Amino acid sequence: MADLTGGQPVARTLRGAGVRHVFTLCGGHINGMELETAVRFGLPFTCIIGNDGGWGRIRSPQVSFFGAARTVATSPPTTRYDRMVEALGGWGAFITDPREIGPALTQALASDEVWCLNVVLAPEAYRKSGQGSMAV
């Protein structure tokens, strides 16, 4: 599943319905307390974050319309969501090389704990699609 913030509650619901291990795909706009809830209730759950070091869905149209010099508040430093989940009692992996994704995902899905795979993306790796953008 992929969405802004609703995937995590849905994933917890699926787990409650008997699904062994669930995961969500999202960008850097997660609600960390949803992950805390998964830790607290011991739900096997993996959150894979595509982290472009900013608000790519907002930044890309700003660059298209106004140029790179006029993008506003859309390029914060790369957030360490993996460390946030570790501080909440789960496990994290900071992934900067695509070859690290498979082993980290295998480890997370074999676990009965909460994992955050914080996958760093290149902010410029967007393709234009109308007025918005999509990561590739």
Contacts in CASP RR format, 6 or more apart in sequence:
PFRMAT RR
TARGET T0000
AUTHOR 0000-0000-0000
METHOD contacts of the structure
MODEL  1
MADLTGGQPVARTLRGAGVRHVFTLCGGHINGMELETAVRFGLPFTCIIG
NDGGWGRIRSPQVSFFGAARTVATSPPTTRYDRMVEALGGWGAFITDPRE
IGPALTQALASDEVWCLNVVLAPEAYRKSGQGSMAV
1 7 0 8 1.000
1 10 0 8 1.000
1 11 0 8 1.000
1 24 0 8 1.000
1 25 0 8 1.000
2 24 0 8 1.000
2 25 0 8 1.000
2 26 0 8 1.000
3 24 0 8 1.000
3 26 0 8 1.000
4 26 0 8 1.000
4 29 0 8 1.000
5 26 0 8 1.000
5 29 0 8 1.000
5 30 0 8 1.000
5 31 0 8 1.000
5 34 0 8 1.000
7 24 0 8 1.000
7 26 0 8 1.000
8 24 0 8 1.000
8 30 0 8 1.000
8 31 0 8 1.000
8 34 0 8 1.000
8 35 0 8 1.000
8 38 0 8 1.000
8 45 0 8 1.000
8 47 0 8 1.000
9 34 0 8 1.000
10 24 0 8 1.000
11 22 0 8 1.000
11 23 0 8 1.000
11 24 0 8 1.000
11 38 0 8 1.000
11 45 0 8 1.000
12 22 0 8 1.000
12 34 0 8 1.000
12 37 0 8 1.000
12 38 0 8 1.000
12 41 0 8 1.000
12 43 0 8 1.000
12 45 0 8 1.000
14 22 0 8 1.000
15 21 0 8 1.000
15 22 0 8 1.000
15 43 0 8 1.000
15 44 0 8 1.000
15 45 0 8 1.000
16 43 0 8 1.000
20 44 0 8 1.000
21 44 0 8 1.000
21 45 0 8 1.000
21 46 0 8 1.000
21 109 0 8 1.000
21 112 0 8 1.000
22 43 0 8 1.000
22 44 0 8 1.000
22 45 0 8 1.000
22 46 0 8 1.000
23 45 0 8 1.000
23 46 0 8 1.000
23 47 0 8 1.000
23 48 0 8 1.000
23 108 0 8 1.000
23 109 0 8 1.000
24 46 0 8 1.000
24 47 0 8 1.000
24 48 0 8 1.000
25 48 0 8 1.000
25 50 0 8 1.000
26 47 0 8 1.000
26 48 0 8 1.000
26 49 0 8 1.000
26 50 0 8 1.000
27 49 0 8 1.000
27 50 0 8 1.000
27 51 0 8 1.000
27 52 0 8 1.000
28 49 0 8 1.000
28 50 0 8 1.000
28 51 0 8 1.000
28 52 0 8 1.000
28 53 0 8 1.000
28 54 0 8 1.000
28 79 0 8 1.000
28 81 0 8 1.000
29 55 0 8 1.000
30 47 0 8 1.000
30 49 0 8 1.000
30 81 0 8 1.000
32 84 0 8 1.000
32 85 0 8 1.000
32 88 0 8 1.000
35 45 0 8 1.000
35 47 0 8 1.000
35 84 0 8 1.000
35 85 0 8 1.000
35 88 0 8 1.000
35 90 0 8 1.000
35 114 0 8 1.000
35 116 0 8 1.000
36 88 0 8 1.000
38 45 0 8 1.000
38 114 0 8 1.000
39 85 0 8 1.000
39 88 0 8 1.000
39 89 0 8 1.000
39 90 0 8 1.000
39 113 0 8 1.000
39 114 0 8 1.000
42 112 0 8 1.000
42 113 0 8 1.000
42 114 0 8 1.000
43 114 0 8 1.000
44 111 0 8 1.000
44 112 0 8 1.000
44 113 0 8 1.000
44 114 0 8 1.000
45 114 0 8 1.000
45 115 0 8 1.000
46 105 0 8 1.000
46 108 0 8 1.000
46 109 0 8 1.000
46 114 0 8 1.000
46 115 0 8 1.000
46 116 0 8 1.000
46 117 0 8 1.000
47 81 0 8 1.000
47 85 0 8 1.000
47 114 0 8 1.000
47 115 0 8 1.000
47 116 0 8 1.000
47 117 0 8 1.000
48 105 0 8 1.000
48 117 0 8 1.000
48 119 0 8 1.000
49 81 0 8 1.000
49 116 0 8 1.000
49 117 0 8 1.000
49 118 0 8 1.000
49 119 0 8 1.000
50 118 0 8 1.000
50 119 0 8 1.000
50 120 0 8 1.000
50 121 0 8 1.000
50 135 0 8 1.000
51 78 0 8 1.000
51 79 0 8 1.000
51 81 0 8 1.000
51 118 0 8 1.000
51 119 0 8 1.000
51 120 0 8 1.000
51 121 0 8 1.000
52 121 0 8 1.000
52 122 0 8 1.000
52 123 0 8 1.000
52 125 0 8 1.000
52 135 0 8 1.000
53 75 0 8 1.000
53 76 0 8 1.000
53 77 0 8 1.000
53 78 0 8 1.000
53 79 0 8 1.000
53 120 0 8 1.000
53 121 0 8 1.000
53 123 0 8 1.000
54 74 0 8 1.000
54 75 0 8 1.000
54 76 0 8 1.000
54 123 0 8 1.000
55 73 0 8 1.000
55 74 0 8 1.000
56 74 0 8 1.000
56 123 0 8 1.000
56 126 0 8 1.000
56 133 0 8 1.000
56 135 0 8 1.000
57 132 0 8 1.000
57 133 0 8 1.000
58 74 0 8 1.000
59 71 0 8 1.000
59 74 0 8 1.000
59 75 0 8 1.000
59 123 0 8 1.000
60 126 0 8 1.000
60 128 0 8 1.000
60 132 0 8 1.000
60 133 0 8 1.000
61 131 0 8 1.000
61 132 0 8 1.000
61 133 0 8 1.000
62 70 0 8 1.000
62 71 0 8 1.000
62 72 0 8 1.000
62 74 0 8 1.000
63 71 0 8 1.000
64 128 0 8 1.000
64 131 0 8 1.000
64 132 0 8 1.000
75 123 0 8 1.000
78 120 0 8 1.000
79 118 0 8 1.000
80 94 0 8 1.000
80 118 0 8 1.000
81 116 0 8 1.000
81 118 0 8 1.000
82 92 0 8 1.000
82 93 0 8 1.000
82 94 0 8 1.000
82 116 0 8 1.000
82 117 0 8 1.000
82 118 0 8 1.000
83 92 0 8 1.000
83 94 0 8 1.000
84 116 0 8 1.000
85 91 0 8 1.000
85 92 0 8 1.000
85 114 0 8 1.000
85 115 0 8 1.000
85 116 0 8 1.000
86 92 0 8 1.000
86 116 0 8 1.000
88 114 0 8 1.000
89 114 0 8 1.000
90 113 0 8 1.000
90 114 0 8 1.000
90 115 0 8 1.000
90 116 0 8 1.000
91 108 0 8 1.000
91 111 0 8 1.000
91 113 0 8 1.000
91 114 0 8 1.000
91 115 0 8 1.000
91 116 0 8 1.000
92 115 0 8 1.000
92 116 0 8 1.000
92 117 0 8 1.000
92 118 0 8 1.000
93 100 0 8 1.000
93 104 0 8 1.000
93 107 0 8 1.000
93 108 0 8 1.000
93 115 0 8 1.000
93 116 0 8 1.000
93 117 0 8 1.000
93 118 0 8 1.000
94 118 0 8 1.000
94 120 0 8 1.000
95 101 0 8 1.000
95 104 0 8 1.000
95 117 0 8 1.000
95 118 0 8 1.000
95 119 0 8 1.000
95 120 0 8 1.000
96 120 0 8 1.000
101 117 0 8 1.000
101 119 0 8 1.000
104 117 0 8 1.000
105 117 0 8 1.000
107 115 0 8 1.000
108 115 0 8 1.000
108 117 0 8 1.000
121 135 0 8 1.000
125 135 0 8 1.000
125 136 0 8 1.000
126 133 0 8 1.000
126 134 0 8 1.000
126 135 0 8 1.000
126 136 0 8 1.000
127 133 0 8 1.000
127 134 0 8 1.000
127 136 0 8 1.000
END
